Structures are given as C-alpha cells and as structure tokens.
Amino acid sequence: MRENAIQAIWNRGNCVLNGWLSIPNSFTAEIMATSGFDSICIDIQHGLMGYETAVHMLQAISTTSVTPIIRVPWNDPAIVMKSLDAGAFGIICPMVNTRPDAERFVQACRYPPAGYRSSGPIRAAIYGGKDYRTKANETIVTFAMIETAEAISNLNDILATPTLDAVYVGPSDLALSLGVSGGLVPSSPEVVKAIEQILSACKKHGIKAGIHCGSVDNAMEMKTKGFDFVTLMSDARLLTYGVETHMSAMKKRMAAGAK
C-alpha cells in the first residue's frame, strides 16, 4: 500500500506541516500540493466543497507525493467511509466530545474486526494499491477534534480509545465553548491553558497532537511546544493575505508616485 507520509514523518520523530483547502477547486488543490506541505486536508465541514468536488481535489493532490486527508462535516459514518473510499489517507472528525463519540468515529475508519467500515474502496484501492483492504487499518490516520469544554472534561477517556491515532485542536471553537474570544491564534489564558492540557494528555497517552494555526509564528510556537502536526492557515487565508499585502504595497507606491 502507498506510504502515508504523516505516519512516516511521525515515525522519524518529526512534525507534519499540513496544508488546508477550503476553496472548491482542483487547481487550487494542485497548487497547494506542490508548495511543500507534507499533507493536505480537504475541509468538507467549513470549506465550500461537497463530496464530488472533493474527489477531483483528491485526484489533483495525487499527482504529488503529498498525503491527502479530509475533514468530514460531522461524526457520520456514511461520509467518513465515502471519504476513505475516495482515497483519503486520514480523517479529521469534528466535535468529538465523549469516548462513545470517539469509538463511533474510529470504528467507521477500520475494517472488521477493528471496526465496522464497509468494504468498497472504489478509488482508494487504485490510489492506495492492490493490498489496500489488508493494509488500510494500519495506514489510515484518525484525528478526533478536541474543541469543546465537554471534550476537555472527557479527555482521558477519549484518548484511551483503541485505534485513535491523534487529536486535532480547533482553537476557535474551543474558545467559543470556553466562553472567551476566539481566533486561530489563541491569546485568552483559558484557551492557552486548555491547549497545554490537551498536549500534555496526548503525550501521556501516546497520542499524536495536531492543531490549526493562524500564522507562521503561531505554527512554529506550537511545533516548539511539542505538537506533532501543525496546519498553516488555509488556501483562502493565504490568498487573502497575499492579496492584501501586495495591494497595500501597490497602493502606497502609487500614492507616493502621485505626489
């Protein structure tokens, strides 16, 4: 089966640099996949794409060695299984608040006897290889999103879920749940403390820790703290940042030239 770069990087003791796709376009996916990321996540939850478009984006990513993963819109076995059958090598599942939530999620990602995933890897077997069915359970990476106060209170139970590989922190929703101002670069002491608690618990349980980051400085800080997987912004945010930066510079130079 095709190597999962996320696992390979973790096995070397290194941190994965992940890209994020929210624009429903295969060319955007191709650009991001050729930009140096280790993995790329297609965001079906808050991104603007649906399943069919996500399949085209997976095909664009597969022209490179970058590992494709998908954030599903909810803890629904149907879309989890379809995303895996389309060729995602990892799933990020939102709003995992309890041990039963985590079990429901990870078991949808595993073929029996480890789970209840239905067998029908229509594209995954082409992308992953002829031995996909026998190797998928050990190759697919599962991320449970920890982004609520309820999840924090159940953290140790969630992290003890068999075949859960990693958690993924959503700073914005975590802040909202804790009743403080949100954002991708946490500043509220409550959110910072909760993130540190999640990271510490992951290290204790041998679970990898991932987080969404709003800047290069933020991503480097999280990597330095010990996170194993950091996402640098998103295609839409990077595009917005690039446009704003260049337009600001252009307007300043135009104004200076007009005087």
Residue pairs with C-beta under 8 A, 6 or more apart in sequence:
1 128
1 129
1 131
1 132
1 135
1 136
1 139
2 89
2 127
2 128
2 129
2 139
4 67
4 89
4 90
4 139
4 140
4 141
5 16
5 38
5 39
5 65
5 66
5 67
6 16
6 38
6 39
6 67
6 69
6 89
6 90
6 141
6 229
7 139
7 141
9 15
9 16
9 38
10 16
10 208
10 228
15 223
15 227
15 228
15 229
15 230
16 38
16 39
16 210
16 228
16 229
16 230
17 36
17 37
17 38
17 39
17 219
17 230
17 232
18 37
18 38
18 39
18 40
18 41
18 69
18 210
18 229
18 230
18 231
18 232
19 32
19 33
19 35
19 37
19 39
19 40
19 41
19 66
19 231
19 232
19 234
19 235
20 40
20 41
20 43
20 212
20 231
20 232
20 233
20 234
20 235
21 28
21 29
21 32
21 40
21 41
21 42
21 43
21 47
21 49
21 57
21 234
21 235
22 43
22 46
22 47
22 48
22 49
22 234
22 235
22 236
23 47
23 48
23 49
23 235
23 236
23 239
24 47
24 48
24 49
24 50
24 53
24 57
25 53
25 57
26 53
26 56
26 57
26 59
26 60
27 60
28 57
28 235
29 40
29 42
29 56
29 57
29 58
29 60
29 61
30 60
30 61
30 63
31 235
32 40
32 235
33 40
33 60
33 61
33 63
33 64
33 66
34 64
37 66
37 232
38 66
38 67
39 66
39 67
39 68
39 69
39 90
40 61
40 66
40 67
40 68
40 69
41 68
41 69
41 70
41 71
41 90
41 92
41 231
42 49
42 54
42 57
42 58
42 68
42 69
42 70
42 71
42 88
43 49
43 70
43 71
43 234
44 50
44 51
44 54
44 70
44 71
44 72
44 73
44 79
44 83
45 71
45 72
45 73
45 74
45 94
47 71
49 57
51 79
51 82
51 83
51 86
54 70
54 83
54 86
55 86
55 87
55 123
58 68
58 86
58 87
58 88
58 123
58 127
61 68
62 68
62 87
62 127
67 89
67 90
68 87
68 88
68 89
68 90
69 88
69 89
69 90
69 91
69 92
69 141
69 143
70 83
70 86
70 88
70 90
70 91
70 92
71 91
71 92
71 93
71 94
72 79
72 80
72 83
72 91
72 92
72 93
72 94
73 79
73 94
74 94
74 95
75 93
75 94
75 95
75 96
75 101
75 104
75 105
77 104
77 108
77 116
80 91
80 93
80 105
80 108
80 109
81 108
81 117
81 118
81 120
83 91
84 91
84 109
84 117
84 121
84 124
84 136
84 140
85 120
85 121
85 122
85 123
85 124
86 122
86 123
86 124
87 123
87 124
87 126
87 127
87 128
88 124
88 140
89 128
89 139
89 140
89 141
90 140
90 141
90 142
90 143
91 105
91 109
91 140
91 141
91 142
91 143
92 143
92 145
92 168
93 105
93 142
93 143
93 144
93 145
94 145
94 147
94 170
95 101
95 145
95 147
95 148
95 151
95 173
96 102
96 105
96 144
96 145
96 146
96 151
96 158
97 148
97 150
97 151
97 154
98 150
98 151
98 154
98 157
98 158
99 154
99 157
99 158
99 160
99 161
101 144
101 158
102 144
102 158
102 161
102 164
103 161
103 162
105 142
105 144
106 115
106 142
106 144
106 161
106 162
106 163
106 164
107 114
107 115
107 116
107 117
107 163
108 115
108 116
108 117
109 115
109 117
109 140
109 142
109 163
110 116
110 117
110 137
110 140
110 163
111 117
111 119
111 133
111 136
111 137
114 137
114 162
114 163
115 137
115 163
119 133
121 128
121 132
121 133
121 136
124 132
124 136
125 132
125 133
128 135
128 136
128 139
129 135
137 163
141 165
141 166
142 163
142 164
142 165
142 166
143 165
143 166
143 167
143 168
143 210
143 229
144 158
144 161
144 164
144 166
144 167
144 168
145 167
145 168
145 169
145 170
146 152
146 155
146 158
146 167
146 168
146 169
146 170
146 174
146 198
147 169
147 170
147 171
147 172
147 173
147 174
147 177
148 173
148 174
148 177
149 177
149 178
150 177
151 158
152 194
152 197
152 198
155 197
155 198
155 201
156 201
156 205
158 164
158 167
159 167
159 201
159 202
159 204
159 205
159 207
160 205
164 207
165 207
165 208
166 202
166 207
166 208
166 209
166 210
166 228
166 229
167 198
167 202
167 207
167 208
167 209
167 210
168 210
168 211
168 212
168 229
169 195
169 198
169 209
169 210
169 211
169 212
170 212
171 182
171 183
171 184
171 185
171 186
171 191
171 195
171 211
171 212
171 214
172 182
172 183
172 184
172 212
173 182
174 182
174 186
174 191
174 194
174 195
175 181
175 182
175 183
175 186
175 188
175 190
175 191
176 182
178 188
178 190
178 191
178 194
179 190
180 188
180 190
180 191
181 187
181 188
183 214
184 212
184 213
184 214
184 215
184 218
184 233
185 213
185 214
185 215
185 218
186 192
186 195
195 211
196 225
198 209
199 209
199 225
199 226
199 227
201 207
202 208
202 209
203 209
203 226
208 228
208 229
209 226
209 227
209 228
209 229
210 227
210 228
210 229
210 230
210 231
211 222
211 227
211 229
211 230
211 231
212 231
213 219
213 222
213 230
213 231
213 232
213 233
214 233
214 237
215 233
216 232
219 230
219 231
219 232
222 230
223 230
232 238
233 241
